[in-house]
Amino acid sequence: MPQDRTDLAIGETLDVKLRSAVVITNAPLVVQMGDGPDAETITVPAGGPGVVDIEVVAPLNWPPLKGDVWVDGTGNKWFAIEVVEAGVTKVKLVPENGGVPVSYQLVKTEHRPLTLEYRTA
């Protein structure tokens, strides 16, 4: 991808992926890029799958806190607990059907999308 917008030729076909865009409204989808006075808002065009691909990088209320209950894309629940590893307290997620605690980053990558179902405070 060229560094400068002026390097783009009129009529070129592009794949566009926005990084760290924050949702402002969702009908139509408007996102904010950046913070402060230099922030820009962009209306993301409709078009359906394959035309505009959107992936949630960090769900609302991310990252998980101790006591949270998150639901993955297949409806399975994940419980946020604190564990101590090498003297450091970390929050990890445990699946509802049991198993070992795993990093929430791994769960977000392998079981997306995640939605917060319950938070204690």
CNS distance restraints for C-alpha pairs under 8 A (distance, minus, plus):
assign (resid   2 and name CA) (resid   7 and name CA) 6.02 0.50 0.50
assign (resid   2 and name CA) (resid   8 and name CA) 7.09 0.50 0.50
assign (resid   3 and name CA) (resid   7 and name CA) 7.54 0.50 0.50
assign (resid   4 and name CA) (resid   8 and name CA) 7.72 0.50 0.50
assign (resid   8 and name CA) (resid  12 and name CA) 7.10 0.50 0.50
assign (resid  16 and name CA) (resid  52 and name CA) 7.98 0.50 0.50
assign (resid  17 and name CA) (resid  53 and name CA) 7.66 0.50 0.50
assign (resid  17 and name CA) (resid  54 and name CA) 7.88 0.50 0.50
assign (resid  20 and name CA) (resid  33 and name CA) 6.99 0.50 0.50
assign (resid  20 and name CA) (resid  34 and name CA) 7.96 0.50 0.50
assign (resid  20 and name CA) (resid  57 and name CA) 7.64 0.50 0.50
assign (resid  21 and name CA) (resid  31 and name CA) 5.65 0.50 0.50
assign (resid  21 and name CA) (resid  32 and name CA) 5.52 0.50 0.50
assign (resid  21 and name CA) (resid  33 and name CA) 5.12 0.50 0.50
assign (resid  21 and name CA) (resid  34 and name CA) 7.60 0.50 0.50
assign (resid  22 and name CA) (resid  31 and name CA) 5.13 0.50 0.50
assign (resid  22 and name CA) (resid  32 and name CA) 5.08 0.50 0.50
assign (resid  22 and name CA) (resid  33 and name CA) 6.74 0.50 0.50
assign (resid  23 and name CA) (resid  29 and name CA) 7.19 0.50 0.50
assign (resid  23 and name CA) (resid  30 and name CA) 6.09 0.50 0.50
assign (resid  23 and name CA) (resid  31 and name CA) 4.45 0.50 0.50
assign (resid  23 and name CA) (resid  32 and name CA) 6.50 0.50 0.50
assign (resid  24 and name CA) (resid  29 and name CA) 7.48 0.50 0.50
assign (resid  24 and name CA) (resid  30 and name CA) 5.37 0.50 0.50
assign (resid  24 and name CA) (resid  31 and name CA) 5.18 0.50 0.50
assign (resid  24 and name CA) (resid  32 and name CA) 6.50 0.50 0.50
assign (resid  25 and name CA) (resid  29 and name CA) 5.48 0.50 0.50
assign (resid  25 and name CA) (resid  30 and name CA) 5.19 0.50 0.50
assign (resid  25 and name CA) (resid  31 and name CA) 7.16 0.50 0.50
assign (resid  26 and name CA) (resid  30 and name CA) 6.31 0.50 0.50
assign (resid  28 and name CA) (resid  43 and name CA) 7.05 0.50 0.50
assign (resid  28 and name CA) (resid  44 and name CA) 7.47 0.50 0.50
assign (resid  28 and name CA) (resid  45 and name CA) 7.92 0.50 0.50
assign (resid  28 and name CA) (resid  46 and name CA) 7.93 0.50 0.50
assign (resid  29 and name CA) (resid  43 and name CA) 5.85 0.50 0.50
assign (resid  29 and name CA) (resid  44 and name CA) 5.52 0.50 0.50
assign (resid  29 and name CA) (resid  45 and name CA) 7.56 0.50 0.50
assign (resid  30 and name CA) (resid  41 and name CA) 6.58 0.50 0.50
assign (resid  30 and name CA) (resid  42 and name CA) 5.51 0.50 0.50
assign (resid  30 and name CA) (resid  43 and name CA) 4.33 0.50 0.50
assign (resid  30 and name CA) (resid  44 and name CA) 6.01 0.50 0.50
assign (resid  31 and name CA) (resid  41 and name CA) 5.51 0.50 0.50
assign (resid  31 and name CA) (resid  42 and name CA) 5.37 0.50 0.50
assign (resid  31 and name CA) (resid  43 and name CA) 6.49 0.50 0.50
assign (resid  31 and name CA) (resid  44 and name CA) 7.42 0.50 0.50
assign (resid  32 and name CA) (resid  39 and name CA) 6.54 0.50 0.50
assign (resid  32 and name CA) (resid  40 and name CA) 5.63 0.50 0.50
assign (resid  32 and name CA) (resid  41 and name CA) 4.38 0.50 0.50
assign (resid  32 and name CA) (resid  42 and name CA) 6.37 0.50 0.50
assign (resid  33 and name CA) (resid  39 and name CA) 5.51 0.50 0.50
assign (resid  33 and name CA) (resid  40 and name CA) 5.21 0.50 0.50
assign (resid  33 and name CA) (resid  41 and name CA) 6.18 0.50 0.50
assign (resid  33 and name CA) (resid  42 and name CA) 7.62 0.50 0.50
assign (resid  34 and name CA) (resid  38 and name CA) 6.85 0.50 0.50
assign (resid  34 and name CA) (resid  39 and name CA) 4.52 0.50 0.50
assign (resid  34 and name CA) (resid  40 and name CA) 6.69 0.50 0.50
assign (resid  35 and name CA) (resid  39 and name CA) 4.81 0.50 0.50
assign (resid  44 and name CA) (resid  52 and name CA) 7.98 0.50 0.50
assign (resid  45 and name CA) (resid  52 and name CA) 7.33 0.50 0.50
assign (resid  46 and name CA) (resid  52 and name CA) 7.07 0.50 0.50
assign (resid  47 and name CA) (resid  51 and name CA) 5.33 0.50 0.50
assign (resid  47 and name CA) (resid  52 and name CA) 6.18 0.50 0.50
assign (resid  48 and name CA) (resid  52 and name CA) 6.39 0.50 0.50
assign (resid  49 and name CA) (resid  53 and name CA) 6.32 0.50 0.50
assign (resid  56 and name CA) (resid 113 and name CA) 7.30 0.50 0.50
assign (resid  58 and name CA) (resid  62 and name CA) 5.97 0.50 0.50
assign (resid  58 and name CA) (resid  63 and name CA) 7.69 0.50 0.50
assign (resid  59 and name CA) (resid 114 and name CA) 6.75 0.50 0.50
assign (resid  59 and name CA) (resid 115 and name CA) 6.77 0.50 0.50
assign (resid  60 and name CA) (resid 115 and name CA) 7.71 0.50 0.50
assign (resid  60 and name CA) (resid 116 and name CA) 7.65 0.50 0.50
assign (resid  61 and name CA) (resid 116 and name CA) 7.24 0.50 0.50
assign (resid  63 and name CA) (resid 104 and name CA) 7.77 0.50 0.50
assign (resid  64 and name CA) (resid  68 and name CA) 6.32 0.50 0.50
assign (resid  64 and name CA) (resid  80 and name CA) 6.43 0.50 0.50
assign (resid  64 and name CA) (resid  91 and name CA) 7.18 0.50 0.50
assign (resid  64 and name CA) (resid 104 and name CA) 7.23 0.50 0.50
assign (resid  65 and name CA) (resid  80 and name CA) 6.27 0.50 0.50
assign (resid  65 and name CA) (resid  81 and name CA) 7.73 0.50 0.50
assign (resid  65 and name CA) (resid  91 and name CA) 6.59 0.50 0.50
assign (resid  65 and name CA) (resid 119 and name CA) 7.83 0.50 0.50
assign (resid  66 and name CA) (resid  80 and name CA) 5.02 0.50 0.50
assign (resid  66 and name CA) (resid  81 and name CA) 4.93 0.50 0.50
assign (resid  66 and name CA) (resid  82 and name CA) 5.99 0.50 0.50
assign (resid  66 and name CA) (resid  91 and name CA) 6.23 0.50 0.50
assign (resid  67 and name CA) (resid  79 and name CA) 6.83 0.50 0.50
assign (resid  67 and name CA) (resid  80 and name CA) 5.37 0.50 0.50
assign (resid  67 and name CA) (resid  81 and name CA) 6.21 0.50 0.50
assign (resid  67 and name CA) (resid 119 and name CA) 6.48 0.50 0.50
assign (resid  67 and name CA) (resid 120 and name CA) 6.28 0.50 0.50
assign (resid  68 and name CA) (resid  79 and name CA) 6.00 0.50 0.50
assign (resid  68 and name CA) (resid  80 and name CA) 5.14 0.50 0.50
assign (resid  68 and name CA) (resid  81 and name CA) 7.97 0.50 0.50
assign (resid  68 and name CA) (resid 116 and name CA) 7.32 0.50 0.50
assign (resid  68 and name CA) (resid 117 and name CA) 7.60 0.50 0.50
assign (resid  68 and name CA) (resid 118 and name CA) 5.56 0.50 0.50
assign (resid  68 and name CA) (resid 119 and name CA) 4.68 0.50 0.50
assign (resid  68 and name CA) (resid 120 and name CA) 6.78 0.50 0.50
assign (resid  69 and name CA) (resid  77 and name CA) 6.53 0.50 0.50
assign (resid  69 and name CA) (resid  78 and name CA) 5.66 0.50 0.50
assign (resid  69 and name CA) (resid  79 and name CA) 4.78 0.50 0.50
assign (resid  69 and name CA) (resid  80 and name CA) 6.34 0.50 0.50
assign (resid  69 and name CA) (resid 116 and name CA) 6.25 0.50 0.50
assign (resid  69 and name CA) (resid 117 and name CA) 5.49 0.50 0.50
assign (resid  69 and name CA) (resid 118 and name CA) 5.04 0.50 0.50
assign (resid  69 and name CA) (resid 119 and name CA) 6.71 0.50 0.50
assign (resid  70 and name CA) (resid  77 and name CA) 5.61 0.50 0.50
assign (resid  70 and name CA) (resid  78 and name CA) 5.04 0.50 0.50
assign (resid  70 and name CA) (resid  79 and name CA) 6.50 0.50 0.50
assign (resid  70 and name CA) (resid  80 and name CA) 7.86 0.50 0.50
assign (resid  70 and name CA) (resid 114 and name CA) 6.30 0.50 0.50
assign (resid  70 and name CA) (resid 115 and name CA) 5.52 0.50 0.50
assign (resid  70 and name CA) (resid 116 and name CA) 4.54 0.50 0.50
assign (resid  70 and name CA) (resid 117 and name CA) 5.36 0.50 0.50
assign (resid  70 and name CA) (resid 118 and name CA) 7.07 0.50 0.50
assign (resid  71 and name CA) (resid  75 and name CA) 5.63 0.50 0.50
assign (resid  71 and name CA) (resid  76 and name CA) 5.50 0.50 0.50
assign (resid  71 and name CA) (resid  77 and name CA) 4.48 0.50 0.50
assign (resid  71 and name CA) (resid  78 and name CA) 6.12 0.50 0.50
assign (resid  71 and name CA) (resid 114 and name CA) 5.55 0.50 0.50
assign (resid  71 and name CA) (resid 115 and name CA) 5.30 0.50 0.50
assign (resid  71 and name CA) (resid 116 and name CA) 6.44 0.50 0.50
assign (resid  71 and name CA) (resid 117 and name CA) 6.43 0.50 0.50
assign (resid  72 and name CA) (resid  76 and name CA) 5.50 0.50 0.50
assign (resid  72 and name CA) (resid  77 and name CA) 6.51 0.50 0.50
assign (resid  72 and name CA) (resid  78 and name CA) 7.58 0.50 0.50
assign (resid  72 and name CA) (resid 111 and name CA) 5.65 0.50 0.50
assign (resid  72 and name CA) (resid 112 and name CA) 5.69 0.50 0.50
assign (resid  72 and name CA) (resid 113 and name CA) 5.65 0.50 0.50
assign (resid  72 and name CA) (resid 114 and name CA) 4.50 0.50 0.50
assign (resid  72 and name CA) (resid 115 and name CA) 6.54 0.50 0.50
assign (resid  73 and name CA) (resid 111 and name CA) 6.22 0.50 0.50
assign (resid  73 and name CA) (resid 112 and name CA) 5.35 0.50 0.50
assign (resid  73 and name CA) (resid 113 and name CA) 4.96 0.50 0.50
assign (resid  73 and name CA) (resid 114 and name CA) 6.30 0.50 0.50
assign (resid  74 and name CA) (resid 111 and name CA) 7.81 0.50 0.50
assign (resid  76 and name CA) (resid  95 and name CA) 7.30 0.50 0.50
assign (resid  76 and name CA) (resid  96 and name CA) 6.85 0.50 0.50
assign (resid  77 and name CA) (resid  95 and name CA) 6.06 0.50 0.50
assign (resid  77 and name CA) (resid  96 and name CA) 5.33 0.50 0.50
assign (resid  78 and name CA) (resid  93 and name CA) 5.70 0.50 0.50
assign (resid  78 and name CA) (resid  94 and name CA) 5.34 0.50 0.50
assign (resid  78 and name CA) (resid  95 and name CA) 4.47 0.50 0.50
assign (resid  78 and name CA) (resid  96 and name CA) 5.72 0.50 0.50
assign (resid  79 and name CA) (resid  93 and name CA) 5.30 0.50 0.50
assign (resid  79 and name CA) (resid  94 and name CA) 5.16 0.50 0.50
assign (resid  79 and name CA) (resid  95 and name CA) 6.39 0.50 0.50
assign (resid  79 and name CA) (resid  96 and name CA) 6.94 0.50 0.50
assign (resid  80 and name CA) (resid  91 and name CA) 6.31 0.50 0.50
assign (resid  80 and name CA) (resid  92 and name CA) 5.60 0.50 0.50
assign (resid  80 and name CA) (resid  93 and name CA) 4.55 0.50 0.50
assign (resid  80 and name CA) (resid  94 and name CA) 6.53 0.50 0.50
assign (resid  81 and name CA) (resid  91 and name CA) 5.51 0.50 0.50
assign (resid  81 and name CA) (resid  92 and name CA) 5.57 0.50 0.50
assign (resid  81 and name CA) (resid  93 and name CA) 6.24 0.50 0.50
assign (resid  81 and name CA) (resid  94 and name CA) 7.38 0.50 0.50
assign (resid  81 and name CA) (resid 101 and name CA) 7.98 0.50 0.50
assign (resid  82 and name CA) (resid  89 and name CA) 6.38 0.50 0.50
assign (resid  82 and name CA) (resid  90 and name CA) 5.48 0.50 0.50
assign (resid  82 and name CA) (resid  91 and name CA) 4.50 0.50 0.50
assign (resid  82 and name CA) (resid  92 and name CA) 6.25 0.50 0.50
assign (resid  83 and name CA) (resid  89 and name CA) 5.59 0.50 0.50
assign (resid  83 and name CA) (resid  90 and name CA) 5.40 0.50 0.50
assign (resid  83 and name CA) (resid  91 and name CA) 6.30 0.50 0.50
assign (resid  83 and name CA) (resid  92 and name CA) 6.94 0.50 0.50
assign (resid  84 and name CA) (resid  88 and name CA) 5.27 0.50 0.50
assign (resid  84 and name CA) (resid  89 and name CA) 4.35 0.50 0.50
assign (resid  84 and name CA) (resid  90 and name CA) 6.17 0.50 0.50
assign (resid  85 and name CA) (resid  89 and name CA) 6.44 0.50 0.50
assign (resid  85 and name CA) (resid  90 and name CA) 7.33 0.50 0.50
assign (resid  91 and name CA) (resid 103 and name CA) 7.56 0.50 0.50
assign (resid  91 and name CA) (resid 104 and name CA) 7.70 0.50 0.50
assign (resid  92 and name CA) (resid 101 and name CA) 5.58 0.50 0.50
assign (resid  92 and name CA) (resid 102 and name CA) 5.39 0.50 0.50
assign (resid  92 and name CA) (resid 103 and name CA) 4.94 0.50 0.50
assign (resid  92 and name CA) (resid 104 and name CA) 5.66 0.50 0.50
assign (resid  93 and name CA) (resid 101 and name CA) 5.33 0.50 0.50
assign (resid  93 and name CA) (resid 102 and name CA) 5.41 0.50 0.50
assign (resid  93 and name CA) (resid 103 and name CA) 6.26 0.50 0.50
assign (resid  93 and name CA) (resid 104 and name CA) 5.72 0.50 0.50
assign (resid  93 and name CA) (resid 107 and name CA) 7.55 0.50 0.50
assign (resid  94 and name CA) (resid  98 and name CA) 6.68 0.50 0.50
assign (resid  94 and name CA) (resid  99 and name CA) 6.49 0.50 0.50
assign (resid  94 and name CA) (resid 100 and name CA) 6.29 0.50 0.50
assign (resid  94 and name CA) (resid 101 and name CA) 4.65 0.50 0.50
assign (resid  94 and name CA) (resid 102 and name CA) 6.46 0.50 0.50
assign (resid  95 and name CA) (resid  99 and name CA) 6.46 0.50 0.50
assign (resid  95 and name CA) (resid 101 and name CA) 7.80 0.50 0.50
assign (resid 102 and name CA) (resid 106 and name CA) 7.03 0.50 0.50
assign (resid 102 and name CA) (resid 107 and name CA) 7.25 0.50 0.50
assign (resid 103 and name CA) (resid 107 and name CA) 6.59 0.50 0.50
assign (resid 104 and name CA) (resid 108 and name CA) 6.03 0.50 0.50
assign (resid 105 and name CA) (resid 109 and name CA) 6.24 0.50 0.50
assign (resid 106 and name CA) (resid 110 and name CA) 6.07 0.50 0.50
assign (resid 107 and name CA) (resid 111 and name CA) 5.39 0.50 0.50
assign (resid 107 and name CA) (resid 112 and name CA) 7.32 0.50 0.50
assign (resid 108 and name CA) (resid 112 and name CA) 5.33 0.50 0.50
assign (resid 108 and name CA) (resid 113 and name CA) 7.02 0.50 0.50
assign (resid 108 and name CA) (resid 114 and name CA) 6.50 0.50 0.50
